[in-house]
Amino acid sequence: MDLIESCEYETIEIPLIAHEIIMQTTKSPEREQILRWFELDKGIYHVGCTAKRLTFHSQQQRAFNLIWSLKEEFGLADKRVAIVGTGLAGLTAAAAAHLLKAKVELFEKKADNLPLQRGNATRFVHPNIYSWPKPGSVYPVTHLPYFNWYDAEAGEIARKVLEQWNEISEEIPQKYLKTITKVSSKNGKVFLDFEDGSSEPPYDFTLIAAGFGLEKALSETSTPSYWRNDSLDQPVLEKKPVLTYCVCGAGDGALLDTIRLKIKDFQHRQLVDWMLRNPWFFSQAEHISDALSNGKSIHDVWLEFGC
Ligand SMILES: Cc1cc2nc3c(=O)[nH]c(=O)nc-3n(C[C@H](O)[C@H](O)[C@H](O)COP(=O)(O)OP(=O)(O)OC[C@H]3O[C@@H](n4cnc5c(N)ncnc54)[C@H](O)[C@@H]3O)c2cc1C
């Protein structure tokens, strides 16, 4: 079965190691280096759980890089591989290891694959925007060996990935509502502890693709988790026409929610398209990026812009 998607924008051959984004290093990391980055203990690896710049795309690249490195270093054929978490990183790693003939098993504490993003219609995701203004950042499509997707709302991306996943999923045991509480390594094998007390025979490798969990809610009435649908940009139905909101934080999520609250019929995709193609924004972004790579602090750059 051919899972490689055709790509409208470029027809470059993608090696399984996609080094550029993995750690923002200009030097191609060797497999030993990748394994060192991700190894927690003998046979136990994490997929970016502690990394910076976690995005859909970079997590998928980490998954490919890690699987490629394991294959090169130890060989994966017939190895028992457990994967904890069926987010994008877990599914991508599982598919890659399966196609390299490993015996893969997936464990997920929720009841479904991609439980965070599935069905989401409010969060628009672009695969390369986090590397803007670097070359290639405007491409609205991923360049992966498979599980590719276009810029879209998170739920649509999940649907696209699951469509591809479903082509192989029957061959991979997946266990849901299974929370792993401990992973340990002994005599070259990896053992998993389950919250429900059940057990599985030991594995050759275990990949922890558990993400960084849900945000802590401030109170029972606070806004839902980032990937849940909300009605921030819908007209108010209550009698009192103006509701008061407090947006905490200054990251991209907080800024976007502020815009959604303030601009009627706001369309995230339109803003992204416009920004990515606007020469003024592009030159400013390049200027900021150059200043930061020349050692200037964010604070100095901020002042330079008269902010
Ligand atoms: C607030 C917020 C905003 C974000 N915005 C963006 C954005 O705009 N664009 C973008 O590209 N990325 C964004 N991200 C990052 C994005 O969510 C992740 O890159 C993406 O979810 C893929 O990550 P993952 O597969 O590593 O982890 P997750 O998607 O978190 O999946 C981890 C899976 O592991 C399961 N799990 C966890 N612990 C256990 C356990 N002990 N046992 C069994 N299963 C377990 C979870 O239930 C979950 O299904 C954002 C993240 C957050 C939190």
PDBQT file of the ligand as one rigid body, heavy atoms in Angstrom, charges set to zero:
ROOT
HETATM    1  C1  LIG A 401      -2.872  25.421  23.997  1.00  0.00    +0.000 C 
HETATM    2  C2  LIG A 401      -2.156  24.784  22.846  1.00  0.00    +0.000 A 
HETATM    3  C3  LIG A 401      -2.144  25.398  21.606  1.00  0.00    +0.000 A 
HETATM    4  C4  LIG A 401      -1.487  24.803  20.523  1.00  0.00    +0.000 A 
HETATM    5  N1  LIG A 401      -1.515  25.441  19.298  1.00  0.00    +0.000 NA
HETATM    6  C5  LIG A 401      -0.939  24.839  18.232  1.00  0.00    +0.000 A 
HETATM    7  C6  LIG A 401      -1.044  25.427  16.925  1.00  0.00    +0.000 A 
HETATM    8  O1  LIG A 401      -1.648  26.482  16.726  1.00  0.00    +0.000 OA
HETATM    9  N2  LIG A 401      -0.442  24.773  15.893  1.00  0.00    +0.000 N 
HETATM   10  C7  LIG A 401       0.226  23.588  16.065  1.00  0.00    +0.000 A 
HETATM   11  O2  LIG A 401       0.738  23.035  15.063  1.00  0.00    +0.000 OA
HETATM   12  N3  LIG A 401       0.330  23.017  17.286  1.00  0.00    +0.000 NA
HETATM   13  C8  LIG A 401      -0.229  23.605  18.364  1.00  0.00    +0.000 A 
HETATM   14  N4  LIG A 401      -0.134  23.010  19.618  1.00  0.00    +0.000 N 
HETATM   15  C9  LIG A 401       0.638  21.771  19.755  1.00  0.00    +0.000 C 
HETATM   16  C10 LIG A 401      -0.212  20.584  19.348  1.00  0.00    +0.000 C 
HETATM   17  O3  LIG A 401      -1.297  20.462  20.228  1.00  0.00    +0.000 OA
HETATM   18  C11 LIG A 401       0.627  19.277  19.356  1.00  0.00    +0.000 C 
HETATM   19  O4  LIG A 401       1.764  19.438  18.565  1.00  0.00    +0.000 OA
HETATM   20  C12 LIG A 401      -0.224  18.147  18.775  1.00  0.00    +0.000 C 
HETATM   21  O5  LIG A 401      -1.301  17.903  19.653  1.00  0.00    +0.000 OA
HETATM   22  C13 LIG A 401       0.550  16.845  18.558  1.00  0.00    +0.000 C 
HETATM   23  O6  LIG A 401       1.181  16.502  19.712  1.00  0.00    +0.000 OA
HETATM   24  P1  LIG A 401       1.387  15.058  20.350  1.00  0.00    +0.000 P 
HETATM   25  O7  LIG A 401       0.891  13.968  19.505  1.00  0.00    +0.000 OA
HETATM   26  O8  LIG A 401       2.807  15.062  20.768  1.00  0.00    +0.000 OA
HETATM   27  O9  LIG A 401       0.522  15.149  21.708  1.00  0.00    +0.000 OA
HETATM   28  P2  LIG A 401      -1.038  15.151  21.969  1.00  0.00    +0.000 P 
HETATM   29  O10 LIG A 401      -1.808  15.622  20.810  1.00  0.00    +0.000 OA
HETATM   30  O11 LIG A 401      -1.196  15.860  23.280  1.00  0.00    +0.000 OA
HETATM   31  O12 LIG A 401      -1.363  13.608  22.178  1.00  0.00    +0.000 OA
HETATM   32  C14 LIG A 401      -0.907  12.907  23.308  1.00  0.00    +0.000 C 
HETATM   33  C15 LIG A 401      -1.819  11.713  23.506  1.00  0.00    +0.000 C 
HETATM   34  O13 LIG A 401      -1.305  10.916  24.569  1.00  0.00    +0.000 OA
HETATM   35  C16 LIG A 401      -2.362  10.500  25.423  1.00  0.00    +0.000 C 
HETATM   36  N5  LIG A 401      -1.762  10.238  26.732  1.00  0.00    +0.000 N 
HETATM   37  C17 LIG A 401      -1.186  11.134  27.550  1.00  0.00    +0.000 A 
HETATM   38  N6  LIG A 401      -0.730  10.520  28.678  1.00  0.00    +0.000 NA
HETATM   39  C18 LIG A 401      -1.023   9.210  28.536  1.00  0.00    +0.000 A 
HETATM   40  C19 LIG A 401      -0.804   8.058  29.375  1.00  0.00    +0.000 A 
HETATM   41  N7  LIG A 401      -0.186   8.166  30.552  1.00  0.00    +0.000 N 
HETATM   42  N8  LIG A 401      -1.246   6.848  28.949  1.00  0.00    +0.000 NA
HETATM   43  C20 LIG A 401      -1.874   6.722  27.737  1.00  0.00    +0.000 A 
HETATM   44  N9  LIG A 401      -2.098   7.783  26.913  1.00  0.00    +0.000 NA
HETATM   45  C21 LIG A 401      -1.680   9.007  27.315  1.00  0.00    +0.000 A 
HETATM   46  C22 LIG A 401      -3.312  11.699  25.407  1.00  0.00    +0.000 C 
HETATM   47  O14 LIG A 401      -4.610  11.331  25.791  1.00  0.00    +0.000 OA
HETATM   48  C23 LIG A 401      -3.219  12.137  23.945  1.00  0.00    +0.000 C 
HETATM   49  O15 LIG A 401      -4.162  11.494  23.113  1.00  0.00    +0.000 OA
HETATM   50  C24 LIG A 401      -0.797  23.582  20.708  1.00  0.00    +0.000 A 
HETATM   51  C25 LIG A 401      -0.816  22.956  21.956  1.00  0.00    +0.000 A 
HETATM   52  C26 LIG A 401      -1.496  23.533  23.014  1.00  0.00    +0.000 A 
HETATM   53  C27 LIG A 401      -1.530  22.827  24.360  1.00  0.00    +0.000 C 
ENDROOT
TORSDOF 0
